[in-house]
Amino acid sequence: MKNVEMKVEGNILTIKVDLSKEFGPSSSGKTTIVASTEGNISVPDRDEKVGLNVYKKK
């Protein structure tokens, strides 16, 4: 994962992303990657999965 933190408290999933970070251009080159799970990942100690991409226009 890049710049993604996940925490589960009870039945609440909290996802934390630092919006000031950048990880270079997307594969298309049209946007800049801010955070990514880099595919679907399991929620800690749960059956659910998360797939997250955060990006911004160049």
mmCIF file of the N, C-alpha and C atoms, coordinates in Angstrom:
data_MODEL
# 
_entry.id   MODEL 
# 
loop_
_atom_site.group_PDB 
_atom_site.id 
_atom_site.type_symbol 
_atom_site.label_atom_id 
_atom_site.label_alt_id 
_atom_site.label_comp_id 
_atom_site.label_asym_id 
_atom_site.label_entity_id 
_atom_site.label_seq_id 
_atom_site.pdbx_PDB_ins_code 
_atom_site.Cartn_x 
_atom_site.Cartn_y 
_atom_site.Cartn_z 
_atom_site.occupancy 
_atom_site.B_iso_or_equiv 
_atom_site.pdbx_formal_charge 
_atom_site.auth_seq_id 
_atom_site.auth_comp_id 
_atom_site.auth_asym_id 
_atom_site.auth_atom_id 
_atom_site.pdbx_PDB_model_num 
ATOM 1   N N  . MET A 1 1  ? 0.847   -1.179  0.000   1.00 0.00 ? 1  MET A N  1 
ATOM 2   C CA . MET A 1 1  ? 0.000   0.000   0.000   1.00 0.00 ? 1  MET A CA 1 
ATOM 3   C C  . MET A 1 1  ? 0.890   1.240   0.000   1.00 0.00 ? 1  MET A C  1 
ATOM 4   N N  . LYS A 1 2  ? 0.396   2.262   -0.629  1.00 0.00 ? 2  LYS A N  1 
ATOM 5   C CA . LYS A 1 2  ? 1.099   3.537   -0.665  1.00 0.00 ? 2  LYS A CA 1 
ATOM 6   C C  . LYS A 1 2  ? 0.240   4.589   0.017   1.00 0.00 ? 2  LYS A C  1 
ATOM 7   N N  . ASN A 1 3  ? 0.718   5.099   1.167   1.00 0.00 ? 3  ASN A N  1 
ATOM 8   C CA . ASN A 1 3  ? 0.080   6.241   1.819   1.00 0.00 ? 3  ASN A CA 1 
ATOM 9   C C  . ASN A 1 3  ? -1.353  5.939   2.257   1.00 0.00 ? 3  ASN A C  1 
ATOM 10  N N  . VAL A 1 4  ? -1.634  4.711   2.683   1.00 0.00 ? 4  VAL A N  1 
ATOM 11  C CA . VAL A 1 4  ? -2.970  4.326   3.150   1.00 0.00 ? 4  VAL A CA 1 
ATOM 12  C C  . VAL A 1 4  ? -2.827  3.615   4.492   1.00 0.00 ? 4  VAL A C  1 
ATOM 13  N N  . GLU A 1 5  ? -3.553  4.099   5.492   1.00 0.00 ? 5  GLU A N  1 
ATOM 14  C CA . GLU A 1 5  ? -3.626  3.427   6.789   1.00 0.00 ? 5  GLU A CA 1 
ATOM 15  C C  . GLU A 1 5  ? -5.072  3.065   7.045   1.00 0.00 ? 5  GLU A C  1 
ATOM 16  N N  . MET A 1 6  ? -5.316  1.844   7.515   1.00 0.00 ? 6  MET A N  1 
ATOM 17  C CA . MET A 1 6  ? -6.677  1.407   7.833   1.00 0.00 ? 6  MET A CA 1 
ATOM 18  C C  . MET A 1 6  ? -6.735  0.967   9.287   1.00 0.00 ? 6  MET A C  1 
ATOM 19  N N  . LYS A 1 7  ? -7.863  1.308   9.926   1.00 0.00 ? 7  LYS A N  1 
ATOM 20  C CA . LYS A 1 7  ? -8.073  0.932   11.315  1.00 0.00 ? 7  LYS A CA 1 
ATOM 21  C C  . LYS A 1 7  ? -9.533  0.545   11.480  1.00 0.00 ? 7  LYS A C  1 
ATOM 22  N N  . VAL A 1 8  ? -9.785  -0.547  12.208  1.00 0.00 ? 8  VAL A N  1 
ATOM 23  C CA . VAL A 1 8  ? -11.154 -0.987  12.490  1.00 0.00 ? 8  VAL A CA 1 
ATOM 24  C C  . VAL A 1 8  ? -11.395 -0.861  13.987  1.00 0.00 ? 8  VAL A C  1 
ATOM 25  N N  . GLU A 1 9  ? -12.474 -0.165  14.323  1.00 0.00 ? 9  GLU A N  1 
ATOM 26  C CA . GLU A 1 9  ? -12.929 -0.062  15.711  1.00 0.00 ? 9  GLU A CA 1 
ATOM 27  C C  . GLU A 1 9  ? -14.379 -0.487  15.734  1.00 0.00 ? 9  GLU A C  1 
ATOM 28  N N  . GLY A 1 10 ? -14.666 -1.648  16.317  1.00 0.00 ? 10 GLY A N  1 
ATOM 29  C CA . GLY A 1 10 ? -16.028 -2.184  16.286  1.00 0.00 ? 10 GLY A CA 1 
ATOM 30  C C  . GLY A 1 10 ? -16.381 -2.510  14.844  1.00 0.00 ? 10 GLY A C  1 
ATOM 31  N N  . ASN A 1 11 ? -17.426 -1.886  14.343  1.00 0.00 ? 11 ASN A N  1 
ATOM 32  C CA . ASN A 1 11 ? -17.835 -2.088  12.952  1.00 0.00 ? 11 ASN A CA 1 
ATOM 33  C C  . ASN A 1 11 ? -17.511 -0.892  12.063  1.00 0.00 ? 11 ASN A C  1 
ATOM 34  N N  . ILE A 1 12 ? -16.621 -0.012  12.520  1.00 0.00 ? 12 ILE A N  1 
ATOM 35  C CA . ILE A 1 12 ? -16.262 1.194   11.770  1.00 0.00 ? 12 ILE A CA 1 
ATOM 36  C C  . ILE A 1 12 ? -14.854 1.062   11.215  1.00 0.00 ? 12 ILE A C  1 
ATOM 37  N N  . LEU A 1 13 ? -14.735 1.188   9.888   1.00 0.00 ? 13 LEU A N  1 
ATOM 38  C CA . LEU A 1 13 ? -13.444 1.200   9.212   1.00 0.00 ? 13 LEU A CA 1 
ATOM 39  C C  . LEU A 1 13 ? -13.052 2.648   8.958   1.00 0.00 ? 13 LEU A C  1 
ATOM 40  N N  . THR A 1 14 ? -11.849 3.014   9.403   1.00 0.00 ? 14 THR A N  1 
ATOM 41  C CA . THR A 1 14 ? -11.321 4.348   9.158   1.00 0.00 ? 14 THR A CA 1 
ATOM 42  C C  . THR A 1 14 ? -10.114 4.215   8.242   1.00 0.00 ? 14 THR A C  1 
ATOM 43  N N  . ILE A 1 15 ? -10.129 4.993   7.154   1.00 0.00 ? 15 ILE A N  1 
ATOM 44  C CA . ILE A 1 15 ? -9.023  5.006   6.207   1.00 0.00 ? 15 ILE A CA 1 
ATOM 45  C C  . ILE A 1 15 ? -8.365  6.373   6.274   1.00 0.00 ? 15 ILE A C  1 
ATOM 46  N N  . LYS A 1 16 ? -7.045  6.371   6.447   1.00 0.00 ? 16 LYS A N  1 
ATOM 47  C CA . LYS A 1 16 ? -6.297  7.623   6.591   1.00 0.00 ? 16 LYS A CA 1 
ATOM 48  C C  . LYS A 1 16 ? -5.327  7.769   5.419   1.00 0.00 ? 16 LYS A C  1 
ATOM 49  N N  . VAL A 1 17 ? -5.390  8.926   4.728   1.00 0.00 ? 17 VAL A N  1 
ATOM 50  C CA . VAL A 1 17 ? -4.536  9.227   3.586   1.00 0.00 ? 17 VAL A CA 1 
ATOM 51  C C  . VAL A 1 17 ? -3.972  10.632  3.768   1.00 0.00 ? 17 VAL A C  1 
ATOM 52  N N  . ASP A 1 18 ? -2.669  10.788  3.607   1.00 0.00 ? 18 ASP A N  1 
ATOM 53  C CA . ASP A 1 18 ? -2.029  12.101  3.665   1.00 0.00 ? 18 ASP A CA 1 
ATOM 54  C C  . ASP A 1 18 ? -2.125  12.718  2.267   1.00 0.00 ? 18 ASP A C  1 
ATOM 55  N N  . LEU A 1 19 ? -2.984  13.718  2.101   1.00 0.00 ? 19 LEU A N  1 
ATOM 56  C CA . LEU A 1 19 ? -3.239  14.314  0.787   1.00 0.00 ? 19 LEU A CA 1 
ATOM 57  C C  . LEU A 1 19 ? -2.086  15.195  0.297   1.00 0.00 ? 19 LEU A C  1 
ATOM 58  N N  . SER A 1 20 ? -1.075  15.426  1.129   1.00 0.00 ? 20 SER A N  1 
ATOM 59  C CA . SER A 1 20 ? 0.066   16.236  0.701   1.00 0.00 ? 20 SER A CA 1 
ATOM 60  C C  . SER A 1 20 ? 1.123   15.411  -0.040  1.00 0.00 ? 20 SER A C  1 
ATOM 61  N N  . LYS A 1 21 ? 1.004   14.087  -0.028  1.00 0.00 ? 21 LYS A N  1 
ATOM 62  C CA . LYS A 1 21 ? 2.004   13.229  -0.669  1.00 0.00 ? 21 LYS A CA 1 
ATOM 63  C C  . LYS A 1 21 ? 1.647   12.949  -2.122  1.00 0.00 ? 21 LYS A C  1 
ATOM 64  N N  . GLU A 1 22 ? 2.671   12.658  -2.909  1.00 0.00 ? 22 GLU A N  1 
ATOM 65  C CA . GLU A 1 22 ? 2.496   12.271  -4.312  1.00 0.00 ? 22 GLU A CA 1 
ATOM 66  C C  . GLU A 1 22 ? 3.431   11.121  -4.628  1.00 0.00 ? 22 GLU A C  1 
ATOM 67  N N  . PHE A 1 23 ? 2.981   10.210  -5.506  1.00 0.00 ? 23 PHE A N  1 
ATOM 68  C CA . PHE A 1 23 ? 3.782   9.045   -5.869  1.00 0.00 ? 23 PHE A CA 1 
ATOM 69  C C  . PHE A 1 23 ? 3.995   8.938   -7.369  1.00 0.00 ? 23 PHE A C  1 
ATOM 70  N N  . GLY A 1 24 ? 4.002   10.069  -8.046  1.00 0.00 ? 24 GLY A N  1 
ATOM 71  C CA . GLY A 1 24 ? 4.285   10.079  -9.470  1.00 0.00 ? 24 GLY A CA 1 
ATOM 72  C C  . GLY A 1 24 ? 3.037   9.944   -10.320 1.00 0.00 ? 24 GLY A C  1 
ATOM 73  N N  . PRO A 1 25 ? 3.256   9.903   -11.634 1.00 0.00 ? 25 PRO A N  1 
ATOM 74  C CA . PRO A 1 25 ? 2.116   9.881   -12.560 1.00 0.00 ? 25 PRO A CA 1 
ATOM 75  C C  . PRO A 1 25 ? 1.429   8.514   -12.595 1.00 0.00 ? 25 PRO A C  1 
ATOM 76  N N  . SER A 1 26 ? 0.146   8.538   -12.949 1.00 0.00 ? 26 SER A N  1 
ATOM 77  C CA . SER A 1 26 ? -0.588  7.295   -13.185 1.00 0.00 ? 26 SER A CA 1 
ATOM 78  C C  . SER A 1 26 ? -0.078  6.666   -14.473 1.00 0.00 ? 26 SER A C  1 
ATOM 79  N N  . SER A 1 27 ? -0.538  5.462   -14.778 1.00 0.00 ? 27 SER A N  1 
ATOM 80  C CA . SER A 1 27 ? -0.072  4.794   -15.992 1.00 0.00 ? 27 SER A CA 1 
ATOM 81  C C  . SER A 1 27 ? -0.488  5.547   -17.256 1.00 0.00 ? 27 SER A C  1 
ATOM 82  N N  . SER A 1 28 ? -1.616  6.259   -17.207 1.00 0.00 ? 28 SER A N  1 
ATOM 83  C CA . SER A 1 28 ? -2.051  7.031   -18.375 1.00 0.00 ? 28 SER A CA 1 
ATOM 84  C C  . SER A 1 28 ? -1.290  8.350   -18.489 1.00 0.00 ? 28 SER A C  1 
ATOM 85  N N  . GLY A 1 29 ? -0.718  8.805   -17.364 1.00 0.00 ? 29 GLY A N  1 
ATOM 86  C CA . GLY A 1 29 ? 0.008   10.067  -17.355 1.00 0.00 ? 29 GLY A CA 1 
ATOM 87  C C  . GLY A 1 29 ? -0.876  11.292  -17.194 1.00 0.00 ? 29 GLY A C  1 
ATOM 88  N N  . LYS A 1 30 ? -2.190  11.090  -17.050 1.00 0.00 ? 30 LYS A N  1 
ATOM 89  C CA . LYS A 1 30 ? -3.114  12.221  -16.943 1.00 0.00 ? 30 LYS A CA 1 
ATOM 90  C C  . LYS A 1 30 ? -3.296  12.702  -15.504 1.00 0.00 ? 30 LYS A C  1 
ATOM 91  N N  . THR A 1 31 ? -2.957  11.851  -14.546 1.00 0.00 ? 31 THR A N  1 
ATOM 92  C CA . THR A 1 31 ? -3.151  12.191  -13.141 1.00 0.00 ? 31 THR A CA 1 
ATOM 93  C C  . THR A 1 31 ? -1.902  11.848  -12.335 1.00 0.00 ? 31 THR A C  1 
ATOM 94  N N  . THR A 1 32 ? -1.844  12.373  -11.112 1.00 0.00 ? 32 THR A N  1 
ATOM 95  C CA . THR A 1 32 ? -0.768  12.078  -10.169 1.00 0.00 ? 32 THR A CA 1 
ATOM 96  C C  . THR A 1 32 ? -1.338  11.239  -9.035  1.00 0.00 ? 32 THR A C  1 
ATOM 97  N N  . ILE A 1 33 ? -0.683  10.144  -8.714  1.00 0.00 ? 33 ILE A N  1 
ATOM 98  C CA . ILE A 1 33 ? -1.146  9.238   -7.658  1.00 0.00 ? 33 ILE A CA 1 
ATOM 99  C C  . ILE A 1 33 ? -0.835  9.837   -6.291  1.00 0.00 ? 33 ILE A C  1 
ATOM 100 N N  . VAL A 1 34 ? -1.840  9.885   -5.430  1.00 0.00 ? 34 VAL A N  1 
ATOM 101 C CA . VAL A 1 34 ? -1.687  10.369  -4.060  1.00 0.00 ? 34 VAL A CA 1 
ATOM 102 C C  . VAL A 1 34 ? -1.628  9.195   -3.089  1.00 0.00 ? 34 VAL A C  1 
ATOM 103 N N  . ALA A 1 35 ? -2.453  8.170   -3.319  1.00 0.00 ? 35 ALA A N  1 
ATOM 104 C CA . ALA A 1 35 ? -2.481  6.992   -2.454  1.00 0.00 ? 35 ALA A CA 1 
ATOM 105 C C  . ALA A 1 35 ? -3.117  5.835   -3.208  1.00 0.00 ? 35 ALA A C  1 
ATOM 106 N N  . SER A 1 36 ? -2.740  4.610   -2.832  1.00 0.00 ? 36 SER A N  1 
ATOM 107 C CA . SER A 1 36 ? -3.318  3.439   -3.480  1.00 0.00 ? 36 SER A CA 1 
ATOM 108 C C  . SER A 1 36 ? -3.131  2.206   -2.609  1.00 0.00 ? 36 SER A C  1 
ATOM 109 N N  . THR A 1 37 ? -4.132  1.340   -2.620  1.00 0.00 ? 37 THR A N  1 
ATOM 110 C CA . THR A 1 37 ? -3.967  0.036   -1.992  1.00 0.00 ? 37 THR A CA 1 
ATOM 111 C C  . THR A 1 37 ? -3.277  -0.927  -2.954  1.00 0.00 ? 37 THR A C  1 
ATOM 112 N N  . GLU A 1 38 ? -3.096  -0.503  -4.196  1.00 0.00 ? 38 GLU A N  1 
ATOM 113 C CA . GLU A 1 38 ? -2.445  -1.314  -5.233  1.00 0.00 ? 38 GLU A CA 1 
ATOM 114 C C  . GLU A 1 38 ? -3.174  -2.641  -5.427  1.00 0.00 ? 38 GLU A C  1 
ATOM 115 N N  . GLY A 1 39 ? -4.483  -2.538  -5.606  1.00 0.00 ? 39 GLY A N  1 
ATOM 116 C CA . GLY A 1 39 ? -5.340  -3.715  -5.762  1.00 0.00 ? 39 GLY A CA 1 
ATOM 117 C C  . GLY A 1 39 ? -6.264  -3.851  -4.571  1.00 0.00 ? 39 GLY A C  1 
ATOM 118 N N  . ASN A 1 40 ? -6.994  -4.938  -4.532  1.00 0.00 ? 40 ASN A N  1 
ATOM 119 C CA . ASN A 1 40 ? -7.920  -5.183  -3.420  1.00 0.00 ? 40 ASN A CA 1 
ATOM 120 C C  . ASN A 1 40 ? -7.184  -5.859  -2.275  1.00 0.00 ? 40 ASN A C  1 
ATOM 121 N N  . ILE A 1 41 ? -7.380  -5.328  -1.071  1.00 0.00 ? 41 ILE A N  1 
ATOM 122 C CA . ILE A 1 41 ? -6.730  -5.897  0.110   1.00 0.00 ? 41 ILE A CA 1 
ATOM 123 C C  . ILE A 1 41 ? -7.776  -6.157  1.184   1.00 0.00 ? 41 ILE A C  1 
ATOM 124 N N  . SER A 1 42 ? -7.455  -7.063  2.074   1.00 0.00 ? 42 SER A N  1 
ATOM 125 C CA . SER A 1 42 ? -8.373  -7.406  3.160   1.00 0.00 ? 42 SER A CA 1 
ATOM 126 C C  . SER A 1 42 ? -8.373  -6.329  4.235   1.00 0.00 ? 42 SER A C  1 
ATOM 127 N N  . VAL A 1 43 ? -9.551  -6.068  4.777   1.00 0.00 ? 43 VAL A N  1 
ATOM 128 C CA . VAL A 1 43 ? -9.671  -5.197  5.948   1.00 0.00 ? 43 VAL A CA 1 
ATOM 129 C C  . VAL A 1 43 ? -9.099  -5.989  7.125   1.00 0.00 ? 43 VAL A C  1 
ATOM 130 N N  . PRO A 1 44 ? -8.279  -5.364  7.967   1.00 0.00 ? 44 PRO A N  1 
ATOM 131 C CA . PRO A 1 44 ? -7.645  -6.096  9.073   1.00 0.00 ? 44 PRO A CA 1 
ATOM 132 C C  . PRO A 1 44 ? -8.657  -6.872  9.930   1.00 0.00 ? 44 PRO A C  1 
ATOM 133 N N  . ASP A 1 45 ? -8.419  -8.178  10.064  1.00 0.00 ? 45 ASP A N  1 
ATOM 134 C CA . ASP A 1 45 ? -9.222  -9.067  10.918  1.00 0.00 ? 45 ASP A CA 1 
ATOM 135 C C  . ASP A 1 45 ? -10.688 -9.153  10.505  1.00 0.00 ? 45 ASP A C  1 
ATOM 136 N N  . ARG A 1 46 ? -10.995 -8.937  9.202   1.00 0.00 ? 46 ARG A N  1 
ATOM 137 C CA . ARG A 1 46 ? -12.379 -8.970  8.704   1.00 0.00 ? 46 ARG A CA 1 
ATOM 138 C C  . ARG A 1 46 ? -12.418 -9.713  7.376   1.00 0.00 ? 46 ARG A C  1 
ATOM 139 N N  . ASP A 1 47 ? -13.633 -10.001 6.895   1.00 0.00 ? 47 ASP A N  1 
ATOM 140 C CA . ASP A 1 47 ? -13.815 -10.663 5.605   1.00 0.00 ? 47 ASP A CA 1 
ATOM 141 C C  . ASP A 1 47 ? -13.898 -9.672  4.448   1.00 0.00 ? 47 ASP A C  1 
ATOM 142 N N  . GLU A 1 48 ? -14.180 -8.404  4.730   1.00 0.00 ? 48 GLU A N  1 
ATOM 143 C CA . GLU A 1 48 ? -14.338 -7.394  3.691   1.00 0.00 ? 48 GLU A CA 1 
ATOM 144 C C  . GLU A 1 48 ? -13.001 -7.076  3.020   1.00 0.00 ? 48 GLU A C  1 
ATOM 145 N N  . LYS A 1 49 ? -13.113 -6.571  1.792   1.00 0.00 ? 49 LYS A N  1 
ATOM 146 C CA . LYS A 1 49 ? -11.935 -6.148  1.025   1.00 0.00 ? 49 LYS A CA 1 
ATOM 147 C C  . LYS A 1 49 ? -12.108 -4.683  0.628   1.00 0.00 ? 49 LYS A C  1 
ATOM 148 N N  . VAL A 1 50 ? -10.981 -3.998  0.402   1.00 0.00 ? 50 VAL A N  1 
ATOM 149 C CA . VAL A 1 50 ? -10.983 -2.593  -0.010  1.00 0.00 ? 50 VAL A CA 1 
ATOM 150 C C  . VAL A 1 50 ? -10.048 -2.445  -1.206  1.00 0.00 ? 50 VAL A C  1 
ATOM 151 N N  . GLY A 1 51 ? -10.501 -1.695  -2.206  1.00 0.00 ? 51 GLY A N  1 
ATOM 152 C CA . GLY A 1 51 ? -9.661  -1.283  -3.322  1.00 0.00 ? 51 GLY A CA 1 
ATOM 153 C C  . GLY A 1 51 ? -9.749  0.231   -3.417  1.00 0.00 ? 51 GLY A C  1 
ATOM 154 N N  . LEU A 1 52 ? -8.641  0.930   -3.206  1.00 0.00 ? 52 LEU A N  1 
ATOM 155 C CA . LEU A 1 52 ? -8.672  2.385   -3.112  1.00 0.00 ? 52 LEU A CA 1 
ATOM 156 C C  . LEU A 1 52 ? -7.594  3.006   -3.983  1.00 0.00 ? 52 LEU A C  1 
ATOM 157 N N  . ASN A 1 53 ? -7.989  4.018   -4.756  1.00 0.00 ? 53 ASN A N  1 
ATOM 158 C CA . ASN A 1 53 ? -7.048  4.856   -5.492  1.00 0.00 ? 53 ASN A CA 1 
ATOM 159 C C  . ASN A 1 53 ? -7.426  6.305   -5.242  1.00 0.00 ? 53 ASN A C  1 
ATOM 160 N N  . VAL A 1 54 ? -6.461  7.116   -4.843  1.00 0.00 ? 54 VAL A N  1 
ATOM 161 C CA . VAL A 1 54 ? -6.665  8.548   -4.677  1.00 0.00 ? 54 VAL A CA 1 
ATOM 162 C C  . VAL A 1 54 ? -5.697  9.228   -5.629  1.00 0.00 ? 54 VAL A C  1 
ATOM 163 N N  . TYR A 1 55 ? -6.223  10.124  -6.459  1.00 0.00 ? 55 TYR A N  1 
ATOM 164 C CA . TYR A 1 55 ? -5.383  10.790  -7.451  1.00 0.00 ? 55 TYR A CA 1 
ATOM 165 C C  . TYR A 1 55 ? -5.892  12.196  -7.696  1.00 0.00 ? 55 TYR A C  1 
ATOM 166 N N  . LYS A 1 56 ? -5.038  13.004  -8.360  1.00 0.00 ? 56 LYS A N  1 
ATOM 167 C CA . LYS A 1 56 ? -5.452  14.359  -8.703  1.00 0.00 ? 56 LYS A CA 1 
ATOM 168 C C  . LYS A 1 56 ? -4.965  14.680  -10.108 1.00 0.00 ? 56 LYS A C  1 
ATOM 169 N N  . LYS A 1 57 ? -5.646  15.627  -10.750 1.00 0.00 ? 57 LYS A N  1 
ATOM 170 C CA . LYS A 1 57 ? -5.246  16.040  -12.088 1.00 0.00 ? 57 LYS A CA 1 
ATOM 171 C C  . LYS A 1 57 ? -3.898  16.716  -12.024 1.00 0.00 ? 57 LYS A C  1 
ATOM 172 N N  . LYS A 1 58 ? -3.139  16.568  -13.078 1.00 0.00 ? 58 LYS A N  1 
ATOM 173 C CA . LYS A 1 58 ? -1.823  17.211  -13.158 1.00 0.00 ? 58 LYS A CA 1 
ATOM 174 C C  . LYS A 1 58 ? -1.963  18.690  -13.334 1.00 0.00 ? 58 LYS A C  1 
# 
